[in-house]
Amino acid sequence: MTRTIAKLYFAPSTCARVTLTALEEIGQPFETRLVAFMAGEHRSEEYLAINPSGKVPALKTETGVLTQNGAILLYLAQTYPDAGLLPLSGDPHADASVVSALFRLSSDLHPLVTRFVIPGMILSDPAASPHVRMKAEEVLKLQLAPIAAQLATQDWMMGDRWSILDAYLAWIWFRITGAGFEPAIFPTIASHYDRANERPSAKAALLREARAQEELAARGLAFVPPNIKK
Ligand SMILES: N[C@@H](CCC(=O)N[C@@H](CS)C(=O)NCC(=O)O)C(=O)O
């Protein structure tokens, strides 16, 4: 049997895409386990034993389970340095700056994505959704503006070399523009998105997601996004 480096618990279109892309970038065999949200698998006893937060991604490694995209990506970057997932140098301040850029995506921007795309997860009253979305859009614009300015002078988030931060930003862009955020507001991020998706690891991750979507559809569990009006 082929030895795999890890097992990723994921669901298509979610932020687990970033970890999936990282694993593809490493280029060694890994396993995936689809977590079917529509069947409530993320709330099952079995899955909560893996990630008590009931969220994807979770990565089962030979030294134990890791959760939180930021932590998983840091682990993969340090364990497989040749993959160049993050520009870590060993200098504490420089490395903390890289982690800071990572947390900006996972801790500042991702919660805004949730508020913009699925406002009902924040306040269940449907009348509140437009307000939650409007506020999220306002802060998304504020937080994306400096990233857009950076991408006017460099191809990738960390400079002239791709890093996994680019896959993270691409996922954020995919989610918000898919839910009505106007791409023309930030043309440099829109073109960064196209560049990021050209990466073979991104294409391979999307292919795995497409297969997962087929599996969900065959089980009658395909996710139909709500038609959110502004
Ligand atoms: N802080 C976590 C957030 C993970 C997260 O929110 N995952 C979403 C998918 S993008 C999820 O599993 N949501 C299911 C739920 O909250 O019920 C991380 O960065 O890994």
The ligand as a Gaussian input file, in Angstrom:
#p B3LYP/6-31G(d) Opt

LIG

0 1
 N      -10.658000      29.090000      12.069000
 C      -10.899000      27.945000      11.244000
 C      -12.157000      28.191000      10.458000
 C      -12.593000      26.981000       9.696000
 C      -13.977000      27.177000       9.123000
 O      -14.716000      28.115000       9.454000
 N      -14.378000      26.244000       8.256000
 C      -15.703000      26.294000       7.684000
 C      -15.649000      26.058000       6.199000
 S      -14.881000      27.391000       5.342000
 C      -16.549000      25.205000       8.303000
 O      -16.109000      24.088000       8.456000
 N      -17.791000      25.545000       8.655000
 C      -18.737000      24.617000       9.179000
 C      -19.432000      25.168000      10.387000
 O      -18.948000      26.136000      10.969000
 O      -20.462000      24.614000      10.720000
 C       -9.712000      27.702000      10.288000
 O       -9.067000      28.698000       9.920000
 O       -9.428000      26.550000       9.939000

